[in-house]
Amino acid sequence: GENVEQHPSTLSVQEGDSAVIKCTYSDSASNYFPWYKQELGKGPQLIIDIRSNVGEKKDQRIAVTLNKTAKHFSLHITETQPEDSAVYFCAATRIQGGKLIFGQGTELSVKP
Amino acid sequence: ETGVTQSPTHLIKTRGQQVTLRCSSQSGHNTVSWYQQALGQGPQFIFQYYREEENGRGNFPPRFSGLQFPNYSSELNVNALELDDSALYLCASSLNPPGQFYGYTFGSGTRLTVV
């Protein structure tokens, strides 16, 4: 069945360092890959997304890369700040299908 | 501000009872999805509604049902509650004009505890 594997499950970095979270998906027909940040007591908030016709997308300190051949995509956060501390989820879906398949989440801790 | 409003924010129910959770979608969004998020896990897809019709369902039993109304608000109903139904229930809305896609916006969720 459809599956998204996400690693690592926890990540601790010093403020100013970079953080990288990796995901692998199983459904080769997936063509939309969003990343969500979830803070305690809140719903997932979209921080960046990428479609299958693009290999890389950047928005200020956040970037996402996609390797369709390997069915692998990654989130890169540079110059991390304490307010980046949260749980991050990757997801994959077919735009025409609508069902988001989420990874298990990565708890990012940025230490001042 | 998310634009998707869910109510109530917290709820405690007894095993065997029924519950209705509500979602008010972002203005103009014609598609709504519901997800169940157990503690420490990623959200799991329950079902999706497009223009008041269910058009996709995850691996959840029939006691999970839903409705979408003409104003695009939505309800999730769960009958015969079980302890394992305790979770955060998330509503996500999206605007999908034919041939286009603009992503999903999530609400803050309803925390359901079954005792």
HADDOCK unambig.tbl for C-alpha pairs under 7 A between the chains (distance, minus, plus):
assign (segid A and resid 42 and name CA) (segid B and resid 108 and name CA) 4.65 0.50 0.50
assign (segid A and resid 42 and name CA) (segid B and resid 109 and name CA) 7.00 0.50 0.50
assign (segid A and resid 43 and name CA) (segid B and resid 90 and name CA) 6.98 0.50 0.50
assign (segid A and resid 43 and name CA) (segid B and resid 106 and name CA) 5.97 0.50 0.50
assign (segid A and resid 43 and name CA) (segid B and resid 107 and name CA) 5.52 0.50 0.50
assign (segid A and resid 43 and name CA) (segid B and resid 108 and name CA) 3.94 0.50 0.50
assign (segid A and resid 43 and name CA) (segid B and resid 109 and name CA) 5.89 0.50 0.50
assign (segid A and resid 44 and name CA) (segid B and resid 106 and name CA) 6.06 0.50 0.50
assign (segid A and resid 45 and name CA) (segid B and resid 106 and name CA) 6.76 0.50 0.50
assign (segid A and resid 95 and name CA) (segid B and resid 101 and name CA) 6.97 0.50 0.50
assign (segid A and resid 99 and name CA) (segid B and resid 45 and name CA) 6.49 0.50 0.50
assign (segid A and resid 100 and name CA) (segid B and resid 45 and name CA) 6.83 0.50 0.50
assign (segid A and resid 102 and name CA) (segid B and resid 42 and name CA) 5.62 0.50 0.50
assign (segid A and resid 102 and name CA) (segid B and resid 43 and name CA) 6.27 0.50 0.50
assign (segid A and resid 103 and name CA) (segid B and resid 42 and name CA) 5.92 0.50 0.50
assign (segid A and resid 104 and name CA) (segid B and resid 41 and name CA) 5.37 0.50 0.50
assign (segid A and resid 104 and name CA) (segid B and resid 42 and name CA) 4.80 0.50 0.50
assign (segid A and resid 105 and name CA) (segid B and resid 41 and name CA) 6.71 0.50 0.50
assign (segid A and resid 105 and name CA) (segid B and resid 42 and name CA) 6.03 0.50 0.50
